[in-house]
Amino acid sequence: MTYKNFTVETDADGVALVTWDMPDKSMNVFTQEVMDEIEAIVDATVADAAVKGVVFASGKPQFSGGADITMLNAISRTMEEGRAADPAGATRRLFDAAGRMSWLWRKIETCGKPWVAAINGTCMGGATELAMACHARIASNSKSVKIALPEVKIGIFPGAGGTQRLPRLINTQDALQIMTTGQDLTASRAKALGLLTEVVEPENLISSAKELIKKGVDPVAPWDKKGFKAPGGTIWSPQGVQLFSAANAILRRETNMNYPGAHAILKCVYEGLQVPFDTGLKIEQRYFTNILQTTEAQMMVRSLFVSMQELGKGARRPAGIELTRFKKIGVIGAGFMGAGIAYVTARSGIPVVLIDRDQEAADKGKAHSEDLVKGAVAKSKMSKEDGERLLSLITATPDYSALSDADLVIEAVFEDRGVKKTVTEAVEAVLPEGSIFASNTSTLPITGLAENSKRPGQFIGVHFFSPVDRMMLVEVILGAKTEDKAIAVALDYAAAIRKTPIVVNDTRGFYVNRCVFRYINEAYDMLAEGVPAIMIENAAKFAGMPVGPLSLNDEVAIDLSYKIMKASINDLGEASVEKHHMALVDKMVTDLGRLGRKNQKGFYDYPPKPAKKSLWPGLKGLFPQKTAEEVDFNELKQRLLVTIALEAARTVEEGIVTDPREADVGSILGFGFAPYTGGTLSYIDGMGVKTFVALCEKLAAKYGSHFAPTPLLKDMAAKGETFYTRFDPYRRKQAA
């Protein structure tokens, strides 16, 4: 029998090598078709007396990335189809769809013949669950091997037997940590935990897997044998009671119970280890069906899986423009930001010229990359040879003529129009005619900066976030005259350095910083009202933000807030900045010299390590303080999320953001907007626009007009629309 996605070759020893190699795909992923073919292969190998065992391998550099987008979308459609007419039937169909993979893997496990998974490269999600259903697992010792169950990161959990097999294969505590964090495992770590049978050289992977079968692999899973005991002990042992008491407390501390998928993992393991294996699978299937129906899972899957992949693959890239293969990138400004941009460029294998005012300053910028390389080598995340190769791609110099053959130049100098004008003119004096100039400004409008350029059509904004080597977002900003070629080059560059781009139109602060400063400004309002600073920070964390607004302001620097406010007043007038905001920031910066983390004192104090930062006690003296009983903590949480989401809605109404996917992904990757919501616009859609408008009106009545819902929101509420129906990116693509 022939298959579209697999080849099956049985050798003289009766070992069937099943090679998964999907045509027209860079990585193997699970689709309905793939699962149908796997089931057919199981049936065929069981029926063939000549087959003594099966090696399941990949024909690609990676094993598998897990489930395909289309399969998850198909499950979602299954849930929606007929929901109104037959809710019970729709739930039953969802339950059956949710269990398709789980029971197929169980069929492999109980087929009576040994299966060995031969893992090369990335092995994620359902692929890891398939490997665990095999009777042995072998992996290459290549650095490309990453084994994980990362589903919790997109709002769901390992629902194809993962919560049942992992704690039966390895220690329960380790299993819980792996699943609730979604962490990657190297081959050596997986072997040490007991997840892998063997780790071998890449060239010996298949032969070693076959040899395992020849030596004899037990085709019966340990948990299908009488007397099996999980490695971590029973649930009701003293060890088990202690573990789950602590696990629940840790989960609450880390997630504030905002992630139903993470909580479901604990429930599945706790309940599943008390019953026979097949019953455990049914428990897992029940919880998985429930989680798929939660708002959190639906929004997170859409934003953090579907949308992020689409944007990463160039969903907003103009059609008909040839892909740019970069031969050289220029970076002007060797400060922390410019040095970081140079590092990620070189890390991607692209030669980069790092320019500053003199050789000493340029060398200092390259030293930043040297420090990053040294740290990566020390942690075994990079070989010494790879580090040397990376550094050899960075040329530090004050000489602008080195840009004469650059495809793209990124300016990352001080946020001053005059300085940027001088740099633009100096670069364009040597830059090839077809090359693109990008500004890494964080707030200054691109259209105004492009007035300094002789070719504004080739001028664009490319806004990075700090630290550049860790932050995954790039904000591409279009000036009034930016042409499609510049957009395409900017997006090609983002893809080349493996960042996720969003494309926004020009405005002061663009998209991300507008939302960030709205978050910080709400904290200023709360301080002025007398809300204790610790309550502000804790409310943010309980709402799902990674850091509180005061801590975030320290990170971006309070004096930067001061400069931005002054620039806004100079450009737009006194009314553009709240007087009490300016008074607070002016006092912190000018009177108290508290600039933020950069000088170890801001809203927090930063003592020498190992001591931890703590809120500056002097904050209590700036405004009359309320008692905790006088503050509605839940309302603090609402204010912090609503003010950001409302600002995001304004950017849509103003035409700054035109694709809801970019608003959502940008808010999560840019500043960590409560990921369980799916992002700023999904937060609104998730509760319903009508409900959101009512919440805004309630907050506006108590806290001011900046909470007033916009005309767009009121119109959407009246029509029963959502952002993803009114600004449907898929419908727009089809229309184009």
N, C-alpha and C positions, 0 to 999 in steps of 0.2 A: 504493500500500500504506500502511496506517496502522500506527502503532506506539504502544505504551503510554507509553514514556519519551522519545520523540523526535518531532519534526516535521521534514519535509524539504520545502523550498520551492526550486524551481529558477527562476532569473530568466531574462530574455530573453537574457542573455549566456552562458547555460549554466552558471552557477555555482550549485551546490546548497548551500543553507544548511541544515546539520543542527543543530538546536537541541535540546540535552539539557535536559529539564525534568521530573524525576521527580515524579509526583503524590504528595501526602501526605508529602513529604520536604522538610526545610528545606535540605538540601544534596544534590547529586548524588553518588551513590556507586556503585561497581561491584558488581553482582550477576550471577549466572548469566544471568538474564533480560536484563539490560542488555547483556551481551556477546553474547548470541544476537542481539539486535536490531541491534547494531553490525555484526555479521557479515552480517546480512541487508541492511543499508544499503550495505555495501561491494559485495556482489553486485549489488544493484539499480542502484547508480550506475555500476558498471563496464559492466553490460549496456545501460544507457540511452545511446544515441549522442548524445542532446541534452546530456548532462552533460559539461562540459569540465573541471570541477574541483570540489572540495568544501571548504567552510568549516565547521569543526567548532566549535561555540560552546555556551555555557551560557545557559539562560533564567533562571537564578537569579543572585543577587548574587555568588555564588562559583562558580568553575569546577567544582571537584570536590574532595572530601576523600579520594579514593582508594577502597580496598576497603571493602566493607560487612562488619560483624561476622559476619553470617550466612554470607558466602562463606568467610571464614577458618575458621569452625566447620565448614563443609561439607567443606573440605579435610582438617581434622583427623579428622572422622568417616570420610572415605575411607581415611585411614591406618589407623584402628583396625578397620574392618570387615574381617573375614576374616583378620586378622593371624595369629592362631594357626593356622588351618587352611591358609592359603596365604600365607606371608610374602613370597615372591617376587612373587606376583600382586598383593598389597597394595601393595608398593613400586612396582610398575609402574603401578598405578592412581594412586598419589600422584604419580609422575613425570609422568603424562599430565595430571593436574589442575593440577600446578604450572606446566606449560607452556602451559595454555590461553590465558592472556592474552598471553604472549610471542609465540606464533605467530599470534594474531589481529592483534596490532600489526604483525607482519611482513607479514601479508596486506595491510594498509593500505599499507604502505611499498612493496610490489611490485605494487600493483594496476594500475599504468600510468597513472593519472590523479593530478594533484597534489592534495594535501590541505594545508590551512592550519589550524592550531590558533589560535583567537582566545581568548586567555586574559584573563579578568576575575576579580579576587579570588583566593581561595585555590586553588592547584593543587598537589595533594599526591600522592606515591607513584605509583600506577599511572596517574594522570591526567598526571603529568609524563612518564612513560614513553610514554604515548599521544602526547602533544604532540611528543616527540622522534622518534617514528616518522612524524609528518607531515613534509611536505617543506619547510615553513616554519612559523615560529611568530611570532605577533604578540601583544603584550600592551598593556593600557592602562597609563597612568602613574599610576593611582590608588594611594594608599598601602595600599589593601586587598590589592593583589597580593602574594602570597607564593608562590614557586615552590620546591619542595623534594622531596627523596627521603629522607624521615625514617624509613624502615623499620628502620634499625639501632637506633633508640631502643626498639623493641619486640622486639628479638632476632632479626630476620630481615634481609634486605637487598633492594635493588631487583632483583627476579627476573623482571621482564617486559621484559628488554632494557636495563635501566638501566645495568648495569655494562659493557655493550658499546657503547651509543650515546654516553653522556656523554663518555668519553675519546676518542671519535672526532669529537665536535663541538667540544670545548674542550681546553685544555691538560691533560695527564694528572695533573699535580700538583694542579691545582684540582679536577679530577673526583674524585680520591681523597679530598681534604679534604671536599668537599661530601657524599659518600656515607658516609664513616666518622664524620662528626659529625652528619649529618642537618640541617645548618643551613638556614635560610630564606634565599632570595634575593629582593631587591627586583627590580622590572622593570629598573631602570637597571643594577643589578649583573649581572643575567642577560644583558643586552644587551652590556655591556662584556666579559663572558667569551666571548661568541659563541654563547650558547645561544638568544637571540632574534634574529629577523630585523629586527623593528621594534618601537618603543614609541610609542604614539599616545595622543591624548586619548580618554577613555572613550567619548564620543559618536561617535567616528570608528572605533571598533574593527572593527565588522562591515564597514563600507564600505571601510576600508583593507585588510582581509583579502581582500575580493572583488577589489579593485583589484590586489593582488599577483598573483592568478590571471590576471586579464585581461592584465597585463603579461608574464606567462609565468614560471611556477614549474617548475623542472626536476622531473619526476616520478620521477627516478632518484636514490636516495640517493648521496652522495659515495662511501661505502664499497662500493657496488655497481659502481663504475667502475674500470677497469683503471688501475693506477698510484697508487691512493689511498694517502696517507700520513697517519697520525694527527698532529694538531697538536703533540703533545708529543714526537714522534720515536719511533723504534723502541725496543723493549724492550732490544735488545742494543747500542744506541749508548752512548757514554760517559755521555750525559745520562740515558738510561734506567736504566743500571746504578746510577748514583749515586742516582737518585730512589727506586728500589725498595729499595736498601740502607737508605736513610734512613727510608723509609716503614715498613718492618718494625720498625726500632728505635723509631720514634715510636709505632707501634701497641702495641708491648710496654710502653713507658713509660706510655702513657695508659690501657691496659686491663688490664695484667698478664695478658693472654691469657685473660681470663674470658669474653669475648664471641665465640663462634664465628662469629656473623654478620658481625662487623667483619673478622675474619680472612679470611672467605670473599670479601669484596669485593676484597681485595688479590689473592687467588688468581685470581678471575674476570678481573680486568683484566689481570693479568700473563700468564695463559695465553691469554685471549681475543684480545689484541692481536697474538699471534703466528700466528693462524690466520685463514682466511676467516670472514666475518661469521656465516654460518649455523652454522658449527662453534662459533664463540664463543657463540652462543645456546644450543647444546646443552651446552656446558661450564657455562654459567650455570644452566641447568635442572637439571643434575646436582647442582651444589652447593646449589641452592635446595631440591631434594628432600632432600638430606642434612641441611641446616640445619633444615628443618621437623620433622625427627625428633629433634632434640636436646632434652634436658630444658630447657636454657636458653631456647630459642625458645618452646617450649610454655608455660612458666611466664611468660615476659615478655609474650607475646601475651595470655595470659589476664588478667594483672594490669594491665599498662600500656596495654592497648588495650580489651579487652572490659570488665573490671571497672571501670576508671576511667571509661569512658563511661557505664556503667550507674549508678554512684554519682553521677556528675555530673548525670545526668538524674533523680535523685531516687528511686533504687531503694528507699531506706529511708523515704520520705515516707509518713506515714499517709494512707490513702485517705479520700475524702469530705470533705476540708477545702479550702475555697476558697483559691486562690493569693493570696498577699499581694503587692500592688503598693505598694511603700514610698514614702510621701510625705516622711517625715523619720525620720532615725536619730539617736539621742543617743549620745555617747561620753563617759564620765566618766573623767577622768585623761588629761592631755595629755603624759604622758611618752613615751618612745620607742615603746612598744607602742600606747598609745592614739592617738598622733599617726599611726602607721602605719595603724591601723584607720580613722581619719577619712579618710586619703588614699585608700585603696582604695574606700571608700564613695563619696566624691565622684568618683573616677575612673569609677565606674559610673553617674554621672549622678544620684545620690541626694543631696538636701540633708542635711547633717549638722551637728549642734550639738556642739562640742567644749568640754567644761566642765572647769575646774580651780579651785583654791582662790581664785585672784585673776586679774585680767585679764592681768597680766604672764605668769603661768604658762600661761594659755590661749593667749596670743599666741605664746609660745615653741613650743607644740605645733603651731600652724598654720605657724610658720616652717619646720618639718620638711617640710611639704607644699610650701612655696615652694621649698625647696632641691631636692626631688625633681623638681618641675616645671622648675626652671631647668636641671637636669642633662639631663632628657628633651628639652627644647627645644634645648639645645646639641648633643645627639647626633642631632637631627632625628627623634627618635622621637615628638615631639609638636609641634604648631604652637603659636605664641605665643598665638593666639586660643583654642585648646583648653585651654591651660594657664591662661589667665585665667578661662575658663569654669569649670574645675575648682575653682580657688581661690575663686571667687564662691559656690560651694556650701557652703563651710566657714564656719560662724559660731563664732568663739572668744569665750567668755563665762564668767563665774563664776555666772551667773544660772540656777538650776535651773528657773525658771518657763518657760524656753524649751523645756522638754520636754513642755509641756502637750498637744501634739498629735503626739508621737512615736509611731511604730508599734512601735519596738523601741529599747531602751536597753541599751548594752553597758558594763559597769563594767570598767575596766582600771586600777585603782588598786593601791597597794602590797599585797604578799601578807601582809596582817595582818587577822585576823578582826574586830578592833575597828574598823579603818578601813572595812572592807567593810560592816560593820553600819551604821555612820553613813551611808554613801553609799546603801545600800539604802533606809533609812528616808527619806532626803531625796528620793530619786527617786520613791518610791511616794506621797509626799505630793502630787505634781503629775502623776504619770503617768496617762493615761486608763485606765479600768477594763479595757478589752479588750487593752491593749498588753502586750508581753512584756519581761521583765527578764532579761538574760543576764550572767553573770560570766565574765570572761576569766581566771580563776584558772588557774594551771599545775599546782597540786598539791592545794589544799585541797578536800576533798570537797564536792560541790554540795548534798547533802542537809543537811549541817550549816549551810552558808551560807544555805540556803533557810529555815532556822528564823527568820531575821531578817525574813522577808517575811510580809506579811499575806495573800499569795496565792501559796503555794508551787507550785500547779499551773501558774502562769505564769512560774515561775523555772527557768532552764536554764543550763547551761554552754556557752560558745562559746569554745573555746581556740584562739587564733591562734599562729603560730610566727614567729620573728624571722629576718630582716626581713619584715614583713608584706607589703610590696609585691612581694616575690619568692617567698616560700614559698606553695605552692599548696594546702596542706592546712588544713582547719578541723576540729577535733575537737569534736563536739557531745556534751555529757555530760548524761545524764538523772539527775535527782535522784529520790528515792523517790516523790515526789508530782508529778513533772512530767507534764503532760497532753499529749495528742496535738496540741492547737493550738500549744503552745509548740514542739514538735518540728517541725511543719510550717513555722512562721514562721522558725525557725532555718535550716532547709534551704532555704527560699525565699530567705533572705538570702544564704546561701552561693552559691546559683545566681546571684543578682543581681550579686554581686561577682566572679563567675567563679572560685570556689574549689571544690576537690573536698572534700566532707564525708564524715566517717565518724561513725557514731553508736555511742556506748559507754555502758555503765552506770557507776554511780558507784563510785569507789574512790580511795584515796590515790594521786595521780600519774596516775590514769586509765590509758590504754593507752600512749600514746607515751612519756611521761616515765618510766613504769615500765621500759620497754625501754631507754631512753637511760641511765638511771642504773644499770641492770644492766650495761650495756656499760662505763660509767665505773668501776663498782665492780670489775669483773674486771681492769681496768688497775691499780687500787689493789693488788689481790692480787698481780699480776705484779711490781709495783714492790717490794712487801714480800718477794717471793721472790728479789729481786736481779736480775730480768730487766732488762737495759739498756733505758732509755726509748726509745732509737732503734729497738730491735727491736720493741717494743710497737707503736709508731706505724707502722713499715713493715709489720709483720704485718697490721695492720688494712687498710692500703692494698692489699696483695697479696691479701687476702681479698675485696676489692671495696668496702670502705667509703670514702666520699669523704674523710673526715678521720679521723685517729687519735683514740682516746678521750681522750688527754691534751689534745690540741688542742681537741676538742669541749668538754671541761670548762672550758678557758680561755674559750671563746666564751660558754657559759651562765653563767660566773662561778663561781669556786671558793667564794666566800663564800656564793653561793646554795646550793651543795651543803651547806655548813656549816649554814645556816639550816634547810634541809630535814631534815638529820639531827637537829638539836636539836628541831625540831617533832615529828619521829617519836618521839624518846625521851620527850618530854613527854606525847605522846598514847598511845603504845603500850608504853613502858618501855624499859629499857636493852638488852634482848635484840633489839630491832628494828633495831639498827645494830651492825655489826661494830666491835669496839673499835679494831682497827688502822686501819680506815677513818677513824673519828673522830679518832684520834691524828694521822694523816697530814694530814687537812684542817685540823685545829686548828692544827697546826704551820705549815702553809702560810699560813693566814689570820692567826692571832693572833700567832705568833712572828715570821714572816717578812714579813708584809704583802703576800703574793703572792696577789692576788685574781683574776687572769686578765687577759684582754686589756684590760679596762676601766681598769686602772691600769698597763698596759704590762709587767706582770710576773706570771707564773703558772708553769705548768709550762714555758712558753716565755718568752723575753725578746723584747720588741718594740721594737727600736731605731727611730729616726726613719727615714722613707722617704727614699731608695729602698732602704735596707738591708732584708733579709728577716728574718723571725722565726727564731729558733733555740732549740733545747731549752736550758733553764737548766742550766748545768754543775753547779750545786749539787745536782741530783737524784742524782748519783753518790755523794754523801756521806750521803744519808739512810738507805741500806741497804747492806749488804755486796753487792758486785757479782759476778755470775756472768760467765764468759767466754762469748763467742758459741758456742763449741763445746759448752758445757754446756746449751744451750737448744735444744729441738726447735722449730724455726721453724714447721714445718707444724702442730704441735700448738697453737702460739700462735694461728694463724689459726682453727683449729677452735674453740678456747675462746671467742674473741671472737664468732663467729657463733652457736655453740651456746648460749651463755649468754643471748643476746638471743632466739633462737627459743624456748628453753625458757620464758623469761618470757612470751612471747606465748602459748604453749600453756597456761600457768597462768591467764592472763586469760580464755581460752576455758573452761577447766575451772571457773573461778569465776563464769562468766556475765557477765563484764565486756564481752567481745567476743562477739557472737552470730553474726556473719557473717564467714566466712573472707576474703571479698573485702576487708572493711574492715581486717582485720589486715594483709593483704599490702599494699594500697595505702597505708594509714596508715604502715606502716614505711618504705616507699620515699620517699613524699613528706614524711614528718615528719622523718626523720633520715638518709635515704639508705641504708637497709639494702641492701647488695649487690644492686643492681637485677637483675643477671643471674640471680639465684635466683628472681625473681618475688615476693619478700617473705618474711616470717618463716615463715608456715605452708607456703608453697610450697617453701621450702628444706627443710622436713621431709618434705613429700609427695614432693618431687623425688628424694630419696635413698631414700625408703621409711621409714615409721614404724618398722618393725622395725630397720632399720639405724641410724636415729637413736637409738632406745632403747639399742642396744648401744654406740653412741658415748658417750652420756650416762653409762652405767654405767662405762665405761672411765675417763672423765674424773672421775667422782665418786670412784672408788677412789684417784685420784692427787691430786685437788685439793679434795675436800670435798663435803658433802651438797647444796650448792646446785646441783650438776649432776645430782642424782638424778632420774630420769624420774618423771613424775607418774603417779598411778593411771590417768588418762585415756589417757595415751600407751601405757602397758602394755596396757590393754584394747584399744586400737586396733591395736596391734602383733599381739596374739593373734588378732584377728579379720580381719587383713589390710585394715584400713580406712585411709582417708586423711581429712584434714580436709574435703576437698571432696566426699567421699562421705558421711561421717557428718553433716556440717553443711551439706548441699547447699542453697544458697540458692535454686536454681531449683525443686527439689522442694518446698521449704517454701512458696514463692510459689504454686505450683500447688495445694497443699493448702489454703492460705488462701482 
